[in-house]
């Protein structure tokens, strides 16, 4: 998970983290990634998974989370993560 210069979090998955970070830092027109348009960014969370399918599923799941829930994950604060996982009305 990356925190972009605009304060928003970007969630993605990759087989090669260093290569992907380099791609985000490069303003190559054909890549034209969201992150490259909001430089600089900070790597704030990494999770290793067993398979590419697991990584993709984790990405899809985390992308739907609220900002507070993502920040609890970044902090590895399981109490907060549990709290923000409950529906709030």
C-alpha positions in Angstrom: 0.0 0.0 0.0 1.3 3.4 -1.0 0.4 6.8 0.5 0.4 9.3 -2.3 1.3 13.0 -2.1 -2.4 13.9 -2.1 -2.9 11.8 1.1 -4.8 9.0 -0.6 -3.9 5.3 -0.3 -3.1 3.2 -3.3 -3.5 -0.6 -3.0 -2.0 -2.9 -5.6 -0.3 -6.2 -6.0 2.9 -7.3 -7.8 5.4 -10.1 -8.2 8.3 -7.7 -8.1 7.9 -4.9 -5.6 11.1 -3.0 -6.5 10.3 -3.1 -10.2 6.7 -1.9 -9.6 7.8 1.0 -7.3 10.3 2.1 -10.1 7.4 2.0 -12.6 5.3 4.2 -10.4 8.1 6.7 -10.0 8.6 6.9 -13.8 6.3 9.2 -15.7 6.1 7.0 -18.8 3.0 7.9 -20.8 2.0 4.3 -21.5 2.1 3.5 -17.8 0.3 6.7 -16.7 -0.5 5.3 -13.3 -2.5 7.1 -10.6 0.6 7.0 -8.4 2.9 8.6 -11.0 0.5 11.5 -11.2 0.6 12.0 -7.4 4.4 11.8 -6.6 6.0 11.5 -4.2 4.6 8.5 -2.5 5.5 6.5 0.6 5.4 2.7 0.9 3.4 2.2 4.0 2.4 -1.5 4.1 3.5 -4.7 2.4 1.9 -8.2 2.8 3.5 -11.3 1.3 1.1 -14.0 0.1 1.6 -17.5 -1.1 0.1 -17.1 -4.6 -0.7 -14.4 -7.1 -4.4 -15.2 -6.7 -4.2 -14.6 -2.9 -2.4 -11.3 -3.6 -5.1 -10.2 -6.0 -7.8 -11.2 -3.5 -6.1 -9.2 -0.7 -5.9 -6.2 -3.0 -9.6 -6.4 -3.9 -10.6 -6.7 -0.3 -8.4 -3.9 1.1 -9.3 -1.5 -1.7 -12.9 -1.5 -0.4 -11.9 -0.6 3.2 -12.3 2.8 4.8 -9.4 5.1 5.3 -9.5 4.4 9.1 -9.5 0.7 8.6 -6.5 1.0 6.1 -4.6 3.1 8.7 -5.3 0.5 11.4 -3.8 -2.1 9.1 -0.7 0.1 8.4 -0.3 0.6 12.2 -0.9 -3.2 12.7 -3.4 -2.1 15.4 -5.6 -5.2 15.5 -8.0 -3.7 18.1 -8.6 -0.6 15.8 -8.9 -2.8 12.8 -11.5 -4.9 14.5 -13.4 -1.8 15.7 -13.4 -0.2 12.2 -14.5 -3.6 10.7 -17.8 -3.4 12.4 -20.6 -1.6 10.6 -21.0 2.0 11.7 -24.2 3.9 11.1 
